[in-house]
Structure formats: structure tokens, C-alpha cells
Amino acid sequence: MTTATVNQRVQKHRAKMRQDGLRPVQIWVPDTRRPDFAQECQRQCRLVAQADRADTAMSRLMDDALMNVDGWTA
């Protein structure tokens, strides 16, 4: 009995996933371990908050949507 290498097992798994109709997707996400991560989050949150305050139409849309949430959950 031969033991499959890690590479062979990974290839077999990926082939099975493709056969099941899936495809691999690689995504890049922010590195939460960076020393400036929290500071950058705060900076971006401030920008979003400023944009939200300036967009009164979006605020009205969100308020209207919140008034119509009955039945969204079981």
C-alpha cells in the first residue's frame, strides 16, 4: 500500500470539489496582526460615518427599511 503525498491528497480533494461544481477562490483580507490595524479601522469608520451623515437619502432609505422588517426571520 502506497501512501499518498500531501500534494496528491490536495489534488484529489480539489478534483472532487470541482466535480461537485465548485471552484477555488482566493481572497485577501486585512492582516489583523499589524500594529496599525485598529488605527486604520478607526480611520475608515470615521470616513464612513462622515459619508453617512452627508447622505440624507440613504439615511431615509435605511429608516424606511427598518420600519418594514416584519417576517424577515422565523
PDB file of N, CA, C, O and CB in Angstrom:
ATOM      1  N   MET A   1       0.847  -1.186   0.000  1.00  0.00           N
ATOM      2  CA  MET A   1       0.000   0.000   0.000  1.00  0.00           C
ATOM      3  C   MET A   1       0.889   1.245   0.000  1.00  0.00           C
ATOM      4  O   MET A   1       1.775   1.382   0.844  1.00  0.00           O
ATOM      5  CB  MET A   1      -0.962   0.001   1.229  1.00  0.00           C
ATOM      6  N   THR A   2       0.647   2.147  -0.950  1.00  0.00           N
ATOM      7  CA  THR A   2       1.435   3.364  -1.020  1.00  0.00           C
ATOM      8  C   THR A   2       0.668   4.493  -0.349  1.00  0.00           C
ATOM      9  O   THR A   2      -0.558   4.572  -0.427  1.00  0.00           O
ATOM     10  CB  THR A   2       1.775   3.721  -2.485  1.00  0.00           C
ATOM     11  N   THR A   3       1.407   5.343   0.295  1.00  0.00           N
ATOM     12  CA  THR A   3       0.801   6.483   0.973  1.00  0.00           C
ATOM     13  C   THR A   3       0.847   7.681   0.035  1.00  0.00           C
ATOM     14  O   THR A   3       1.897   8.010  -0.516  1.00  0.00           O
ATOM     15  CB  THR A   3       1.528   6.796   2.318  1.00  0.00           C
ATOM     16  N   ALA A   4      -0.293   8.324  -0.140  1.00  0.00           N
ATOM     17  CA  ALA A   4      -0.360   9.498  -0.998  1.00  0.00           C
ATOM     18  C   ALA A   4       0.343  10.664  -0.312  1.00  0.00           C
ATOM     19  O   ALA A   4       0.254  10.840   0.903  1.00  0.00           O
ATOM     20  CB  ALA A   4      -1.830   9.860  -1.331  1.00  0.00           C
ATOM     21  N   THR A   5       1.033  11.441  -1.109  1.00  0.00           N
ATOM     22  CA  THR A   5       1.674  12.631  -0.558  1.00  0.00           C
ATOM     23  C   THR A   5       0.595  13.682  -0.267  1.00  0.00           C
ATOM     24  O   THR A   5      -0.541  13.579  -0.729  1.00  0.00           O
ATOM     25  CB  THR A   5       2.756  13.194  -1.543  1.00  0.00           C
ATOM     26  N   VAL A   6       0.974  14.660   0.486  1.00  0.00           N
ATOM     27  CA  VAL A   6       0.046  15.750   0.796  1.00  0.00           C
ATOM     28  C   VAL A   6      -0.434  16.383  -0.499  1.00  0.00           C
ATOM     29  O   VAL A   6      -1.621  16.676  -0.650  1.00  0.00           O
ATOM     30  CB  VAL A   6       0.716  16.814   1.710  1.00  0.00           C
ATOM     31  N   ASN A   7       0.475  16.593  -1.423  1.00  0.00           N
ATOM     32  CA  ASN A   7       0.133  17.198  -2.707  1.00  0.00           C
ATOM     33  C   ASN A   7      -0.911  16.372  -3.451  1.00  0.00           C
ATOM     34  O   ASN A   7      -1.854  16.923  -4.019  1.00  0.00           O
ATOM     35  CB  ASN A   7       1.383  17.355  -3.566  1.00  0.00           C
ATOM     36  N   GLN A   8      -0.745  15.075  -3.447  1.00  0.00           N
ATOM     37  CA  GLN A   8      -1.694  14.195  -4.125  1.00  0.00           C
ATOM     38  C   GLN A   8      -3.063  14.236  -3.457  1.00  0.00           C
ATOM     39  O   GLN A   8      -4.088  14.257  -4.137  1.00  0.00           O
ATOM     40  CB  GLN A   8      -1.166  12.763  -4.148  1.00  0.00           C
ATOM     41  N   ARG A   9      -3.080  14.249  -2.132  1.00  0.00           N
ATOM     42  CA  ARG A   9      -4.362  14.315  -1.412  1.00  0.00           C
ATOM     43  C   ARG A   9      -5.076  15.632  -1.687  1.00  0.00           C
ATOM     44  O   ARG A   9      -6.294  15.662  -1.861  1.00  0.00           O
ATOM     45  CB  ARG A   9      -4.140  14.146   0.102  1.00  0.00           C
ATOM     46  N   VAL A  10      -4.320  16.709  -1.725  1.00  0.00           N
ATOM     47  CA  VAL A  10      -4.914  18.019  -2.005  1.00  0.00           C
ATOM     48  C   VAL A  10      -5.475  18.031  -3.422  1.00  0.00           C
ATOM     49  O   VAL A  10      -6.592  18.498  -3.646  1.00  0.00           O
ATOM     50  CB  VAL A  10      -3.867  19.155  -1.822  1.00  0.00           C
ATOM     51  N   GLN A  11      -4.708  17.522  -4.373  1.00  0.00           N
ATOM     52  CA  GLN A  11      -5.183  17.480  -5.760  1.00  0.00           C
ATOM     53  C   GLN A  11      -6.450  16.633  -5.879  1.00  0.00           C
ATOM     54  O   GLN A  11      -7.373  17.004  -6.604  1.00  0.00           O
ATOM     55  CB  GLN A  11      -4.086  16.924  -6.688  1.00  0.00           C
ATOM     56  N   LYS A  12      -6.504  15.510  -5.182  1.00  0.00           N
ATOM     57  CA  LYS A  12      -7.682  14.645  -5.210  1.00  0.00           C
ATOM     58  C   LYS A  12      -8.893  15.376  -4.618  1.00  0.00           C
ATOM     59  O   LYS A  12      -9.993  15.325  -5.169  1.00  0.00           O
ATOM     60  CB  LYS A  12      -7.411  13.332  -4.434  1.00  0.00           C
ATOM     61  N   HIS A  13      -8.673  16.048  -3.501  1.00  0.00           N
ATOM     62  CA  HIS A  13      -9.756  16.805  -2.857  1.00  0.00           C
ATOM     63  C   HIS A  13     -10.263  17.904  -3.781  1.00  0.00           C
ATOM     64  O   HIS A  13     -11.472  18.086  -3.926  1.00  0.00           O
ATOM     65  CB  HIS A  13      -9.276  17.414  -1.522  1.00  0.00           C
ATOM     66  N   ARG A  14      -9.347  18.635  -4.406  1.00  0.00           N
ATOM     67  CA  ARG A  14      -9.755  19.722  -5.306  1.00  0.00           C
ATOM     68  C   ARG A  14     -10.492  19.184  -6.527  1.00  0.00           C
ATOM     69  O   ARG A  14     -11.455  19.795  -6.989  1.00  0.00           O
ATOM     70  CB  ARG A  14      -8.533  20.536  -5.753  1.00  0.00           C
ATOM     71  N   ALA A  15     -10.050  18.055  -7.047  1.00  0.00           N
ATOM     72  CA  ALA A  15     -10.727  17.443  -8.194  1.00  0.00           C
ATOM     73  C   ALA A  15     -12.156  17.063  -7.810  1.00  0.00           C
ATOM     74  O   ALA A  15     -13.084  17.266  -8.594  1.00  0.00           O
ATOM     75  CB  ALA A  15      -9.947  16.194  -8.695  1.00  0.00           C
ATOM     76  N   LYS A  16     -12.337  16.520  -6.624  1.00  0.00           N
ATOM     77  CA  LYS A  16     -13.666  16.146  -6.142  1.00  0.00           C
ATOM     78  C   LYS A  16     -14.546  17.389  -5.999  1.00  0.00           C
ATOM     79  O   LYS A  16     -15.716  17.374  -6.380  1.00  0.00           O
ATOM     80  CB  LYS A  16     -13.565  15.399  -4.792  1.00  0.00           C
ATOM     81  N   MET A  17     -13.984  18.450  -5.455  1.00  0.00           N
ATOM     82  CA  MET A  17     -14.750  19.687  -5.279  1.00  0.00           C
ATOM     83  C   MET A  17     -15.177  20.242  -6.643  1.00  0.00           C
ATOM     84  O   MET A  17     -16.312  20.692  -6.802  1.00  0.00           O
ATOM     85  CB  MET A  17     -13.914  20.742  -4.503  1.00  0.00           C
ATOM     86  N   ARG A  18     -14.266  20.209  -7.629  1.00  0.00           N
ATOM     87  CA  ARG A  18     -14.607  20.687  -8.972  1.00  0.00           C
ATOM     88  C   ARG A  18     -15.689  19.812  -9.591  1.00  0.00           C
ATOM     89  O   ARG A  18     -16.603  20.308 -10.249  1.00  0.00           O
ATOM     90  CB  ARG A  18     -13.358  20.708  -9.876  1.00  0.00           C
ATOM     91  N   GLN A  19     -15.574  18.505  -9.374  1.00  0.00           N
ATOM     92  CA  GLN A  19     -16.578  17.566  -9.879  1.00  0.00           C
ATOM     93  C   GLN A  19     -17.951  17.873  -9.274  1.00  0.00           C
ATOM     94  O   GLN A  19     -18.980  17.679  -9.921  1.00  0.00           O
ATOM     95  CB  GLN A  19     -16.165  16.110  -9.562  1.00  0.00           C
ATOM     96  N   ASP A  20     -17.954  18.348  -8.046  1.00  0.00           N
ATOM     97  CA  ASP A  20     -19.199  18.715  -7.365  1.00  0.00           C
ATOM     98  C   ASP A  20     -19.714  20.098  -7.779  1.00  0.00           C
ATOM     99  O   ASP A  20     -20.707  20.583  -7.237  1.00  0.00           O
ATOM    100  CB  ASP A  20     -18.991  18.679  -5.862  1.00  0.00           C
ATOM    101  N   GLY A  21     -19.033  20.724  -8.740  1.00  0.00           N
ATOM    102  CA  GLY A  21     -19.494  22.008  -9.256  1.00  0.00           C
ATOM    103  C   GLY A  21     -18.943  23.221  -8.543  1.00  0.00           C
ATOM    104  O   GLY A  21     -19.459  24.325  -8.719  1.00  0.00           O
ATOM    105  N   LEU A  22     -17.909  23.046  -7.744  1.00  0.00           N
ATOM    106  CA  LEU A  22     -17.315  24.169  -7.017  1.00  0.00           C
ATOM    107  C   LEU A  22     -16.012  24.577  -7.687  1.00  0.00           C
ATOM    108  O   LEU A  22     -15.420  23.810  -8.447  1.00  0.00           O
ATOM    109  CB  LEU A  22     -17.069  23.802  -5.529  1.00  0.00           C
ATOM    110  N   ARG A  23     -15.582  25.779  -7.399  1.00  0.00           N
ATOM    111  CA  ARG A  23     -14.293  26.236  -7.904  1.00  0.00           C
ATOM    112  C   ARG A  23     -13.555  26.979  -6.801  1.00  0.00           C
ATOM    113  O   ARG A  23     -14.183  27.602  -5.945  1.00  0.00           O
ATOM    114  CB  ARG A  23     -14.471  27.139  -9.150  1.00  0.00           C
ATOM    115  N   PRO A  24     -12.240  26.920  -6.815  1.00  0.00           N
ATOM    116  CA  PRO A  24     -11.487  27.609  -5.767  1.00  0.00           C
ATOM    117  C   PRO A  24     -11.457  29.125  -6.007  1.00  0.00           C
ATOM    118  O   PRO A  24     -11.382  29.594  -7.143  1.00  0.00           O
ATOM    119  CB  PRO A  24     -10.054  27.058  -5.696  1.00  0.00           C
ATOM    120  N   VAL A  25     -11.516  29.857  -4.918  1.00  0.00           N
ATOM    121  CA  VAL A  25     -11.432  31.313  -4.976  1.00  0.00           C
ATOM    122  C   VAL A  25     -10.482  31.761  -3.875  1.00  0.00           C
ATOM    123  O   VAL A  25     -10.614  31.347  -2.724  1.00  0.00           O
ATOM    124  CB  VAL A  25     -12.848  31.985  -4.819  1.00  0.00           C
ATOM    125  N   GLN A  26      -9.537  32.599  -4.230  1.00  0.00           N
ATOM    126  CA  GLN A  26      -8.596  33.125  -3.240  1.00  0.00           C
ATOM    127  C   GLN A  26      -8.991  34.562  -2.918  1.00  0.00           C
ATOM    128  O   GLN A  26      -9.220  35.368  -3.820  1.00  0.00           O
ATOM    129  CB  GLN A  26      -7.118  33.051  -3.761  1.00  0.00           C
ATOM    130  N   ILE A  27      -9.067  34.876  -1.629  1.00  0.00           N
ATOM    131  CA  ILE A  27      -9.374  36.250  -1.234  1.00  0.00           C
ATOM    132  C   ILE A  27      -8.275  36.756  -0.300  1.00  0.00           C
ATOM    133  O   ILE A  27      -7.646  35.984   0.423  1.00  0.00           O
ATOM    134  CB  ILE A  27     -10.773  36.337  -0.544  1.00  0.00           C
ATOM    135  N   TRP A  28      -8.067  38.033  -0.334  1.00  0.00           N
ATOM    136  CA  TRP A  28      -7.100  38.676   0.544  1.00  0.00           C
ATOM    137  C   TRP A  28      -7.873  39.492   1.560  1.00  0.00           C
ATOM    138  O   TRP A  28      -8.791  40.229   1.202  1.00  0.00           O
ATOM    139  CB  TRP A  28      -6.095  39.569  -0.256  1.00  0.00           C
ATOM    140  N   VAL A  29      -7.512  39.367   2.804  1.00  0.00           N
ATOM    141  CA  VAL A  29      -8.182  40.090   3.872  1.00  0.00           C
ATOM    142  C   VAL A  29      -7.156  40.897   4.656  1.00  0.00           C
ATOM    143  O   VAL A  29      -5.970  40.569   4.636  1.00  0.00           O
ATOM    144  CB  VAL A  29      -8.945  39.119   4.802  1.00  0.00           C
ATOM    145  N   PRO A  30      -7.593  41.943   5.343  1.00  0.00           N
ATOM    146  CA  PRO A  30      -6.647  42.730   6.138  1.00  0.00           C
ATOM    147  C   PRO A  30      -5.967  41.869   7.204  1.00  0.00           C
ATOM    148  O   PRO A  30      -6.577  40.965   7.776  1.00  0.00           O
ATOM    149  CB  PRO A  30      -7.364  43.916   6.799  1.00  0.00           C
ATOM    150  N   ASP A  31      -4.722  42.165   7.451  1.00  0.00           N
ATOM    151  CA  ASP A  31      -3.945  41.448   8.464  1.00  0.00           C
ATOM    152  C   ASP A  31      -4.210  42.087   9.820  1.00  0.00           C
ATOM    153  O   ASP A  31      -3.699  43.166  10.118  1.00  0.00           O
ATOM    154  CB  ASP A  31      -2.417  41.465   8.128  1.00  0.00           C
ATOM    155  N   THR A  32      -5.009  41.417  10.635  1.00  0.00           N
ATOM    156  CA  THR A  32      -5.394  41.961  11.937  1.00  0.00           C
ATOM    157  C   THR A  32      -4.239  41.985  12.927  1.00  0.00           C
ATOM    158  O   THR A  32      -4.364  42.553  14.012  1.00  0.00           O
ATOM    159  CB  THR A  32      -6.533  41.157  12.512  1.00  0.00           C
ATOM    160  N   ARG A  33      -3.122  41.378  12.566  1.00  0.00           N
ATOM    161  CA  ARG A  33      -1.959  41.363  13.472  1.00  0.00           C
ATOM    162  C   ARG A  33      -1.075  42.591  13.309  1.00  0.00           C
ATOM    163  O   ARG A  33      -0.173  42.819  14.114  1.00  0.00           O
ATOM    164  CB  ARG A  33      -1.129  40.113  13.237  1.00  0.00           C
ATOM    165  N   ARG A  34      -1.324  43.373  12.284  1.00  0.00           N
ATOM    166  CA  ARG A  34      -0.492  44.567  12.062  1.00  0.00           C
ATOM    167  C   ARG A  34      -0.680  45.556  13.210  1.00  0.00           C
ATOM    168  O   ARG A  34      -1.788  45.709  13.723  1.00  0.00           O
ATOM    169  CB  ARG A  34      -0.844  45.242  10.705  1.00  0.00           C
ATOM    170  N   PRO A  35       0.380  46.216  13.606  1.00  0.00           N
ATOM    171  CA  PRO A  35       0.266  47.159  14.732  1.00  0.00           C
ATOM    172  C   PRO A  35      -0.680  48.333  14.446  1.00  0.00           C
ATOM    173  O   PRO A  35      -1.256  48.894  15.378  1.00  0.00           O
ATOM    174  CB  PRO A  35       1.640  47.700  15.084  1.00  0.00           C
ATOM    175  N   ASP A  36      -0.846  48.709  13.184  1.00  0.00           N
ATOM    176  CA  ASP A  36      -1.699  49.848  12.849  1.00  0.00           C
ATOM    177  C   ASP A  36      -3.116  49.439  12.444  1.00  0.00           C
ATOM    178  O   ASP A  36      -3.879  50.267  11.948  1.00  0.00           O
ATOM    179  CB  ASP A  36      -1.069  50.642  11.733  1.00  0.00           C
ATOM    180  N   PHE A  37      -3.474  48.168  12.651  1.00  0.00           N
ATOM    181  CA  PHE A  37      -4.783  47.683  12.209  1.00  0.00           C
ATOM    182  C   PHE A  37      -5.931  48.439  12.885  1.00  0.00           C
ATOM    183  O   PHE A  37      -6.830  48.929  12.202  1.00  0.00           O
ATOM    184  CB  PHE A  37      -4.909  46.185  12.493  1.00  0.00           C
ATOM    185  N   ALA A  38      -5.914  48.536  14.188  1.00  0.00           N
ATOM    186  CA  ALA A  38      -7.004  49.200  14.920  1.00  0.00           C
ATOM    187  C   ALA A  38      -7.107  50.672  14.520  1.00  0.00           C
ATOM    188  O   ALA A  38      -8.207  51.197  14.348  1.00  0.00           O
ATOM    189  CB  ALA A  38      -6.785  49.080  16.447  1.00  0.00           C
ATOM    190  N   GLN A  39      -5.972  51.325  14.374  1.00  0.00           N
ATOM    191  CA  GLN A  39      -5.969  52.736  13.973  1.00  0.00           C
ATOM    192  C   GLN A  39      -6.581  52.899  12.576  1.00  0.00           C
ATOM    193  O   GLN A  39      -7.346  53.834  12.339  1.00  0.00           O
ATOM    194  CB  GLN A  39      -4.527  53.304  13.997  1.00  0.00           C
ATOM    195  N   GLU A  40      -6.248  51.997  11.661  1.00  0.00           N
ATOM    196  CA  GLU A  40      -6.806  52.071  10.309  1.00  0.00           C
ATOM    197  C   GLU A  40      -8.311  51.801  10.325  1.00  0.00           C
ATOM    198  O   GLU A  40      -9.055  52.435   9.576  1.00  0.00           O
ATOM    199  CB  GLU A  40      -6.097  51.069   9.381  1.00  0.00           C
ATOM    200  N   CYS A  41      -8.764  50.881  11.155  1.00  0.00           N
ATOM    201  CA  CYS A  41     -10.205  50.627  11.297  1.00  0.00           C
ATOM    202  C   CYS A  41     -10.926  51.885  11.773  1.00  0.00           C
ATOM    203  O   CYS A  41     -11.982  52.240  11.250  1.00  0.00           O
ATOM    204  CB  CYS A  41     -10.458  49.461  12.284  1.00  0.00           C
ATOM    205  N   GLN A  42     -10.357  52.542  12.750  1.00  0.00           N
ATOM    206  CA  GLN A  42     -10.970  53.768  13.272  1.00  0.00           C
ATOM    207  C   GLN A  42     -11.016  54.851  12.201  1.00  0.00           C
ATOM    208  O   GLN A  42     -12.013  55.562  12.078  1.00  0.00           O
ATOM    209  CB  GLN A  42     -10.199  54.275  14.502  1.00  0.00           C
ATOM    210  N   ARG A  43      -9.947  54.977  11.430  1.00  0.00           N
ATOM    211  CA  ARG A  43      -9.894  55.982  10.356  1.00  0.00           C
ATOM    212  C   ARG A  43     -11.002  55.717   9.334  1.00  0.00           C
ATOM    213  O   ARG A  43     -11.720  56.631   8.928  1.00  0.00           O
ATOM    214  CB  ARG A  43      -8.500  55.972   9.659  1.00  0.00           C
ATOM    215  N   GLN A  44     -11.128  54.456   8.927  1.00  0.00           N
ATOM    216  CA  GLN A  44     -12.144  54.122   7.936  1.00  0.00           C
ATOM    217  C   GLN A  44     -13.553  54.290   8.494  1.00  0.00           C
ATOM    218  O   GLN A  44     -14.458  54.708   7.771  1.00  0.00           O
ATOM    219  CB  GLN A  44     -11.949  52.697   7.444  1.00  0.00           C
ATOM    220  N   CYS A  45     -13.747  53.972   9.760  1.00  0.00           N
ATOM    221  CA  CYS A  45     -15.061  54.157  10.395  1.00  0.00           C
ATOM    222  C   CYS A  45     -15.447  55.628  10.423  1.00  0.00           C
ATOM    223  O   CYS A  45     -16.606  55.974  10.194  1.00  0.00           O
ATOM    224  CB  CYS A  45     -15.057  53.588  11.824  1.00  0.00           C
ATOM    225  N   ARG A  46     -14.482  56.487  10.701  1.00  0.00           N
ATOM    226  CA  ARG A  46     -14.772  57.929  10.700  1.00  0.00           C
ATOM    227  C   ARG A  46     -15.192  58.393   9.307  1.00  0.00           C
ATOM    228  O   ARG A  46     -16.124  59.185   9.172  1.00  0.00           O
ATOM    229  CB  ARG A  46     -13.539  58.732  11.178  1.00  0.00           C
ATOM    230  N   LEU A  47     -14.509  57.902   8.272  1.00  0.00           N
ATOM    231  CA  LEU A  47     -14.863  58.275   6.902  1.00  0.00           C
ATOM    232  C   LEU A  47     -16.269  57.804   6.545  1.00  0.00           C
ATOM    233  O   LEU A  47     -17.032  58.535   5.914  1.00  0.00           O
ATOM    234  CB  LEU A  47     -13.849  57.692   5.914  1.00  0.00           C
ATOM    235  N   VAL A  48     -16.608  56.587   6.948  1.00  0.00           N
ATOM    236  CA  VAL A  48     -17.948  56.060   6.672  1.00  0.00           C
ATOM    237  C   VAL A  48     -18.998  56.867   7.417  1.00  0.00           C
ATOM    238  O   VAL A  48     -20.049  57.190   6.862  1.00  0.00           O
ATOM    239  CB  VAL A  48     -18.042  54.572   7.066  1.00  0.00           C
ATOM    240  N   ALA A  49     -18.717  57.193   8.671  1.00  0.00           N
ATOM    241  CA  ALA A  49     -19.670  57.986   9.462  1.00  0.00           C
ATOM    242  C   ALA A  49     -19.887  59.356   8.832  1.00  0.00           C
ATOM    243  O   ALA A  49     -21.015  59.846   8.788  1.00  0.00           O
ATOM    244  CB  ALA A  49     -19.171  58.145  10.912  1.00  0.00           C
ATOM    245  N   GLN A  50     -18.826  59.971   8.348  1.00  0.00           N
ATOM    246  CA  GLN A  50     -18.962  61.271   7.689  1.00  0.00           C
ATOM    247  C   GLN A  50     -19.804  61.147   6.422  1.00  0.00           C
ATOM    248  O   GLN A  50     -20.663  61.988   6.155  1.00  0.00           O
ATOM    249  CB  GLN A  50     -17.577  61.853   7.351  1.00  0.00           C
ATOM    250  N   ALA A  51     -19.556  60.107   5.653  1.00  0.00           N
ATOM    251  CA  ALA A  51     -20.325  59.901   4.415  1.00  0.00           C
ATOM    252  C   ALA A  51     -21.794  59.636   4.748  1.00  0.00           C
ATOM    253  O   ALA A  51     -22.687  60.125   4.056  1.00  0.00           O
ATOM    254  CB  ALA A  51     -19.736  58.719   3.590  1.00  0.00           C
ATOM    255  N   ASP A  52     -22.042  58.860   5.810  1.00  0.00           N
ATOM    256  CA  ASP A  52     -23.420  58.577   6.211  1.00  0.00           C
ATOM    257  C   ASP A  52     -24.157  59.853   6.611  1.00  0.00           C
ATOM    258  O   ASP A  52     -25.312  60.057   6.236  1.00  0.00           O
ATOM    259  CB  ASP A  52     -23.439  57.577   7.368  1.00  0.00           C
ATOM    260  N   ARG A  53     -23.481  60.702   7.371  1.00  0.00           N
ATOM    261  CA  ARG A  53     -24.115  61.956   7.797  1.00  0.00           C
ATOM    262  C   ARG A  53     -24.437  62.847   6.604  1.00  0.00           C
ATOM    263  O   ARG A  53     -25.424  63.583   6.627  1.00  0.00           O
ATOM    264  CB  ARG A  53     -23.208  62.706   8.777  1.00  0.00           C
ATOM    265  N   ALA A  54     -23.619  62.785   5.576  1.00  0.00           N
ATOM    266  CA  ALA A  54     -23.816  63.644   4.404  1.00  0.00           C
ATOM    267  C   ALA A  54     -24.878  63.093   3.453  1.00  0.00           C
ATOM    268  O   ALA A  54     -25.407  63.842   2.632  1.00  0.00           O
ATOM    269  CB  ALA A  54     -22.502  63.813   3.658  1.00  0.00           C
ATOM    270  N   ASP A  55     -25.198  61.811   3.546  1.00  0.00           N
ATOM    271  CA  ASP A  55     -26.136  61.183   2.607  1.00  0.00           C
ATOM    272  C   ASP A  55     -27.512  61.028   3.259  1.00  0.00           C
ATOM    273  O   ASP A  55     -27.840  59.964   3.785  1.00  0.00           O
ATOM    274  CB  ASP A  55     -25.601  59.802   2.140  1.00  0.00           C
ATOM    275  N   THR A  56     -28.302  62.080   3.221  1.00  0.00           N
ATOM    276  CA  THR A  56     -29.608  62.041   3.874  1.00  0.00           C
ATOM    277  C   THR A  56     -30.568  61.084   3.167  1.00  0.00           C
ATOM    278  O   THR A  56     -31.443  60.505   3.810  1.00  0.00           O
ATOM    279  CB  THR A  56     -30.211  63.441   3.920  1.00  0.00           C
ATOM    280  N   ALA A  57     -30.415  60.912   1.854  1.00  0.00           N
ATOM    281  CA  ALA A  57     -31.293  59.997   1.125  1.00  0.00           C
ATOM    282  C   ALA A  57     -31.064  58.563   1.599  1.00  0.00           C
ATOM    283  O   ALA A  57     -32.018  57.800   1.753  1.00  0.00           O
ATOM    284  CB  ALA A  57     -31.053  60.108  -0.400  1.00  0.00           C
ATOM    285  N   MET A  58     -29.824  58.200   1.826  1.00  0.00           N
ATOM    286  CA  MET A  58     -29.520  56.851   2.310  1.00  0.00           C
ATOM    287  C   MET A  58     -30.071  56.672   3.721  1.00  0.00           C
ATOM    288  O   MET A  58     -30.598  55.612   4.058  1.00  0.00           O
ATOM    289  CB  MET A  58     -27.991  56.586   2.286  1.00  0.00           C
ATOM    290  N   SER A  59     -29.950  57.689   4.527  1.00  0.00           N
ATOM    291  CA  SER A  59     -30.477  57.617   5.884  1.00  0.00           C
ATOM    292  C   SER A  59     -31.984  57.382   5.870  1.00  0.00           C
ATOM    293  O   SER A  59     -32.491  56.563   6.636  1.00  0.00           O
ATOM    294  CB  SER A  59     -30.147  58.899   6.653  1.00  0.00           C
ATOM    295  N   ARG A  60     -32.701  58.096   5.005  1.00  0.00           N
ATOM    296  CA  ARG A  60     -34.157  57.899   4.883  1.00  0.00           C
ATOM    297  C   ARG A  60     -34.471  56.487   4.395  1.00  0.00           C
ATOM    298  O   ARG A  60     -35.395  55.851   4.902  1.00  0.00           O
ATOM    299  CB  ARG A  60     -34.769  58.941   3.915  1.00  0.00           C
ATOM    300  N   LEU A  61     -33.714  55.994   3.420  1.00  0.00           N
ATOM    301  CA  LEU A  61     -33.922  54.652   2.897  1.00  0.00           C
ATOM    302  C   LEU A  61     -33.746  53.608   4.004  1.00  0.00           C
ATOM    303  O   LEU A  61     -34.554  52.688   4.128  1.00  0.00           O
ATOM    304  CB  LEU A  61     -32.951  54.373   1.737  1.00  0.00           C
ATOM    305  N   MET A  62     -32.690  53.753   4.805  1.00  0.00           N
ATOM    306  CA  MET A  62     -32.435  52.806   5.891  1.00  0.00           C
ATOM    307  C   MET A  62     -33.539  52.892   6.948  1.00  0.00           C
ATOM    308  O   MET A  62     -33.994  51.865   7.452  1.00  0.00           O
ATOM    309  CB  MET A  62     -31.055  53.077   6.534  1.00  0.00           C
ATOM    310  N   ASP A  63     -33.966  54.093   7.282  1.00  0.00           N
ATOM    311  CA  ASP A  63     -35.062  54.251   8.247  1.00  0.00           C
ATOM    312  C   ASP A  63     -36.334  53.585   7.739  1.00  0.00           C
ATOM    313  O   ASP A  63     -37.028  52.900   8.490  1.00  0.00           O
ATOM    314  CB  ASP A  63     -35.324  55.739   8.527  1.00  0.00           C
ATOM    315  N   ASP A  64     -36.637  53.792   6.452  1.00  0.00           N
ATOM    316  CA  ASP A  64     -37.826  53.173   5.863  1.00  0.00           C
ATOM    317  C   ASP A  64     -37.706  51.649   5.878  1.00  0.00           C
ATOM    318  O   ASP A  64     -38.681  50.952   6.158  1.00  0.00           O
ATOM    319  CB  ASP A  64     -38.038  53.676   4.420  1.00  0.00           C
ATOM    320  N   ALA A  65     -36.525  51.137   5.582  1.00  0.00           N
ATOM    321  CA  ALA A  65     -36.317  49.685   5.566  1.00  0.00           C
ATOM    322  C   ALA A  65     -36.501  49.099   6.963  1.00  0.00           C
ATOM    323  O   ALA A  65     -37.060  48.013   7.117  1.00  0.00           O
ATOM    324  CB  ALA A  65     -34.911  49.344   5.029  1.00  0.00           C
ATOM    325  N   LEU A  66     -36.035  49.815   7.972  1.00  0.00           N
ATOM    326  CA  LEU A  66     -36.175  49.324   9.342  1.00  0.00           C
ATOM    327  C   LEU A  66     -37.631  49.294   9.806  1.00  0.00           C
ATOM    328  O   LEU A  66     -37.976  48.552  10.726  1.00  0.00           O
ATOM    329  CB  LEU A  66     -35.357  50.186  10.283  1.00  0.00           C
ATOM    330  N   MET A  67     -38.463  50.082   9.185  1.00  0.00           N
ATOM    331  CA  MET A  67     -39.874  50.101   9.550  1.00  0.00           C
ATOM    332  C   MET A  67     -40.622  48.899   8.962  1.00  0.00           C
ATOM    333  O   MET A  67     -41.776  48.647   9.310  1.00  0.00           O
ATOM    334  CB  MET A  67     -40.519  51.403   9.079  1.00  0.00           C
ATOM    335  N   ASN A  68     -39.951  48.157   8.061  1.00  0.00           N
ATOM    336  CA  ASN A  68     -40.625  47.068   7.353  1.00  0.00           C
ATOM    337  C   ASN A  68     -39.825  45.770   7.479  1.00  0.00           C
ATOM    338  O   ASN A  68     -39.466  45.164   6.470  1.00  0.00           O
ATOM    339  CB  ASN A  68     -40.825  47.433   5.866  1.00  0.00           C
ATOM    340  N   VAL A  69     -39.547  45.344   8.707  1.00  0.00           N
ATOM    341  CA  VAL A  69     -38.762  44.132   8.910  1.00  0.00           C
ATOM    342  C   VAL A  69     -39.587  42.944   9.383  1.00  0.00           C
ATOM    343  O   VAL A  69     -39.039  41.864   9.604  1.00  0.00           O
ATOM    344  CB  VAL A  69     -37.676  44.400   9.896  1.00  0.00           C
ATOM    345  N   ASP A  70     -40.881  43.121   9.540  1.00  0.00           N
ATOM    346  CA  ASP A  70     -41.737  42.021   9.980  1.00  0.00           C
ATOM    347  C   ASP A  70     -41.642  40.866   8.980  1.00  0.00           C
ATOM    348  O   ASP A  70     -41.739  41.062   7.769  1.00  0.00           O
ATOM    349  CB  ASP A  70     -43.212  42.496  10.133  1.00  0.00           C
ATOM    350  N   GLY A  71     -41.452  39.665   9.516  1.00  0.00           N
ATOM    351  CA  GLY A  71     -41.405  38.482   8.689  1.00  0.00           C
ATOM    352  C   GLY A  71     -40.036  38.148   8.119  1.00  0.00           C
ATOM    353  O   GLY A  71     -39.907  37.170   7.382  1.00  0.00           O
ATOM    354  N   TRP A  72     -39.009  38.929   8.439  1.00  0.00           N
ATOM    355  CA  TRP A  72     -37.668  38.646   7.910  1.00  0.00           C
ATOM    356  C   TRP A  72     -37.069  37.415   8.558  1.00  0.00           C
ATOM    357  O   TRP A  72     -36.269  36.718   7.935  1.00  0.00           O
ATOM    358  CB  TRP A  72     -36.745  39.842   8.122  1.00  0.00           C
ATOM    359  N   THR A  73     -37.436  37.137   9.786  1.00  0.00           N
ATOM    360  CA  THR A  73     -36.884  35.970  10.487  1.00  0.00           C
ATOM    361  C   THR A  73     -38.020  35.063  10.913  1.00  0.00           C
ATOM    362  O   THR A  73     -39.172  35.479  11.044  1.00  0.00           O
ATOM    363  CB  THR A  73     -36.035  36.400  11.719  1.00  0.00           C
ATOM    364  N   ALA A  74     -37.659  33.823  11.124  1.00  0.00           N
ATOM    365  CA  ALA A  74     -38.679  32.844  11.531  1.00  0.00           C
ATOM    366  C   ALA A  74     -38.919  32.886  13.022  1.00  0.00           C
ATOM    367  O   ALA A  74     -39.744  32.130  13.536  1.00  0.00           O
ATOM    368  CB  ALA A  74     -38.269  31.436  11.118  1.00  0.00           C
TER     369      ALA A  74
END
